[in-house]
Every structure is written in C-alpha cells, then in structure tokens.
Amino acid sequence: MFGEIEGTGFEVIDESFNECLIGHARVERLWTGARWSEGPAWFAAGRYLIWSDIPNNRMLRWDETDGSVSVFRNPSNNSNGNTVDPQGRLVTCEHLTRRVSRTEHNGTTTVLADQYQGARLNSPNDVVVKSDGTIWFTDPSYGILIDYEGERAESELDGCHVYRIDPETSDGTYEITQVTDDYVKPNGLAFSADEKHLYIADTGLTHQKNGPAHIRRHTVTDNALDDGVVIADCTAGLFDGFRVDTQERIWTSAADGVHCLNPDGTLLGKILIPELVANVCFGGQKLNRLFICGTTSLYSVYLSVNGVR
C-alpha cells in the first residue's frame, strides 16, 4: 500500500513545474476502500485529515502520527466538501440534508445554511472560509439528481449558484447572500492567498452538451464578486476541487490526476494518479504535503511548495 504506486508519477509541461517537485519524493497511497472520496480537510492541531466517502455515507479520518484510518462520522448525511474555519471547527457540505453545517468543539452540530429565501438549497458541494469569518459555498444539484450521493428531489431554486454566509448576527441567525447567477454547475472553489480573488470551477459539462469545464477567477470587492474571467479549460475530464499555494499556483483535480496551473491558467504539469481525482488539500506540519482524494483511495505527495494557511 505504501511507496511508489503503479500509474503515478509527474508530467512536466513547463520547466517551472520542476521547482515544485522534490527529486526523490513519490506519490503514496495512504488508504483505499472508498466509493467516491471527496472533501479533504487538514486539522493541524490534531495532525489528522478528514475526508468524505459520499456514497458510503461516512466521513473518514487519517492520523498522521501512526497512519491509521478510522470512521470519523457515520452516517454523515452524504457529506461532500469540508473545510476548517479560523477557530479550528469543521465546516461541511451535506447532500442528504441539503445544508452547510459546522461541528463545534464539543461535537454538536450547528446548521449554517439549508435554504435561501424560503427555498431549500440543492445540495451544497464545496466550501471555503475567508479570514473575516464569511463562509462561501457552491450549490449544484448533483445530490438531488439521483439517489447515489443523496436523495432524488426537485430543485426549489432557479438554478445552481454560489452563496456567502455571513457571521452570526445578534439574533443568532446567519445571513445568506447569493453571489453568482450564471453558473451551470458550480463546484470547487478557493481564495487566492491575499483573498483578492475567488476561483470557482464550473462542471456544467456533466449535464449540458458543450457545457463549461473550466475555472473562472473573480475579483472580490466588499465581499461581492465581479463577473469573472475563464482562466483554464480542463484538458482531461473536469476540474472539481482545488487549492492554491503561497505562490498563487492552483492545484486542481482532473481525470488523470492533479493539474498544476499558473494564476493565469497556464498548465505547468501534472501529478499522475491512476484514478479519477475529486479534490485535494495541503496538510502536514509545514503545509507542504498535498493530500489527494482519488475515487477509491487517499494519496499524498510531498512538494517543495506550501499551501495557503
């Protein structure tokens, strides 16, 4: 299970990609046995990684101290994307309950968003937290289209959008604002290191002929987004989840592994994985280890770059 895995490796497209690699470092498979791995989130204080196995309705936990894997939550409401807020709390997108939740330090769960203007959300997919405490999430309809990753249902909204949750108000509620209106299937998202830009993937090609399979970059002003610009079209399947390093490179999932893009969308190179990749995150004590959710497995590789804290 450990060591170099057949079908893994690196493909250098631009010479600058070599600067991201460690000469002797190889891709490791840390665990296998999922149906559809998604939503990795690194908890630095405990030195462990949480991720979702959506169809199996569970969340898993990998422990860096001994390499063990255990079930973190079962059932998980078909959880998908996860992240960690500035207070070290787990924020989760749940398909089955069509909500965004937060796990408090005492283990209780707080519902942050499950509707917009009286209509139920579709199936929150991926989520990030800005340094000011605002929570941004995508809401495509994948979890209500079939029963495999949620529960089949009709959408109550006028489309699939991206939303912002503002911190708790004095009356104990959370204000939810729609921040996009022209995405087909908004999916992964990540802020730039300085939080001046928000990158969002659109995987509309899954259900629309000649639909989008790209990443757009939006400028953030007063917690609102401009129309954005397409910076990259996926050359292998679809971009799903992704993260940004301290030099603004984008490390994104694709059908053949992980693609590394310059901020302008130029493809620099690939980390080849023998499974469809859904999402990634940086972790480890120095945030120089990239954790990769393949379809059935959890992989990792050490890099010479560092993820954004």
C-alpha positions, 0 to 999 in steps of 0.5 A, spaced: 500 500 500 505 504 501 511 507 496 511 508 489 504 506 486 503 503 479 500 509 474 503 515 478 508 519 477 509 527 474 508 530 467 512 536 466 509 541 461 513 547 463 520 547 466 517 551 472 513 545 474 520 542 476 521 547 482 515 544 485 517 537 485 522 534 490 527 529 486 526 523 490 519 524 493 513 519 490 506 519 490 503 514 496 497 511 497 495 512 504 488 508 504 483 505 499 476 502 500 472 508 498 466 509 493 467 516 491 472 520 496 471 527 496 472 533 501 479 533 504 480 537 510 487 538 514 486 539 522 493 541 524 492 541 531 490 534 531 495 532 525 489 528 522 485 529 515 478 528 514 475 526 508 468 524 505 466 517 502 459 520 499 456 514 497 458 510 503 455 515 507 461 516 512 466 521 513 473 518 514 479 520 518 487 519 517 492 520 523 498 522 521 502 520 527 501 512 526 497 512 519 491 509 521 484 510 518 478 510 522 470 512 521 470 519 523 462 520 522 457 515 520 452 516 517 454 523 515 448 525 511 452 524 504 457 529 506 461 532 500 466 538 501 469 540 508 473 545 510 476 548 517 474 555 519 479 560 523 477 557 530 479 550 528 471 547 527 469 543 521 465 546 516 461 541 511 457 540 505 451 535 506 447 532 500 442 528 504 440 534 508 441 539 503 445 544 508 452 547 510 453 545 517 459 546 522 461 541 528 463 545 534 468 543 539 464 539 543 461 535 537 454 538 536 452 540 530 450 547 528 446 548 521 449 554 517 445 554 511 439 549 508 435 554 504 435 561 501 429 565 501 424 560 503 427 555 498 431 549 500 438 549 497 440 543 492 445 540 495 451 544 497 458 541 494 464 545 496 466 550 501 471 555 503 472 560 509 475 567 508 479 570 514 473 575 516 469 569 518 464 569 511 463 562 509 462 561 501 459 555 498 457 552 491 450 549 490 449 544 484 444 539 484 448 533 483 445 530 490 438 531 488 439 528 481 439 521 483 439 517 489 447 515 489 450 521 493 443 523 496 436 523 495 432 524 488 428 531 489 426 537 485 430 543 485 426 549 489 431 554 486 432 557 479 438 554 478 445 552 481 449 558 484 454 560 489 452 563 496 456 567 502 454 566 509 455 571 513 457 571 521 452 570 526 448 576 527 445 578 534 439 574 533 443 568 532 441 567 525 446 567 519 445 571 513 445 568 506 447 572 500 447 569 493 453 571 489 453 568 482 447 567 477 450 564 471 453 558 473 451 551 470 454 547 475 458 550 480 463 546 484 470 547 487 472 553 489 478 557 493 481 564 495 487 566 492 492 567 498 491 575 499 483 573 498 483 578 492 480 573 488 475 567 488 476 561 483 470 557 482 470 551 477 464 550 473 462 542 471 456 544 467 459 539 462 456 533 466 449 535 464 449 540 458 452 538 451 458 543 450 457 545 457 463 549 461 469 545 464 473 550 466 475 555 472 473 562 472 477 567 477 473 573 480 475 579 483 472 580 490 470 587 492 466 588 499 465 581 499 461 581 492 464 578 486 465 581 479 463 577 473 469 573 472 474 571 467 475 563 464 482 562 466 483 554 464 479 549 460 480 542 463 484 538 458 482 531 461 475 530 464 473 536 469 476 540 474 472 539 481 476 541 487 482 545 488 487 549 492 492 554 491 499 555 494 503 561 497 505 562 490 498 563 487 499 556 483 492 552 483 492 545 484 486 542 481 483 535 480 482 532 473 481 525 470 488 523 470 490 526 476 492 533 479 493 539 474 498 544 476 496 551 473 499 558 473 494 564 476 493 565 469 491 558 467 497 556 464 498 548 465 505 547 468 504 539 469 501 534 472 501 529 478 499 522 475 494 518 479 491 512 476 484 514 478 479 519 477 481 525 482 475 529 486 479 534 490 485 535 494 488 539 500 495 541 503 496 538 510 502 536 514 506 540 519 509 545 514 503 545 509 507 542 504 504 535 503 498 535 498 493 530 500 489 527 494 482 524 494 482 519 488 475 515 487 477 509 491 483 511 495 487 517 499 494 519 496 499 524 498 505 527 495 510 531 498 512 538 494 517 543 495 511 548 495 506 550 501 499 551 501 495 557 503 494 557 511 
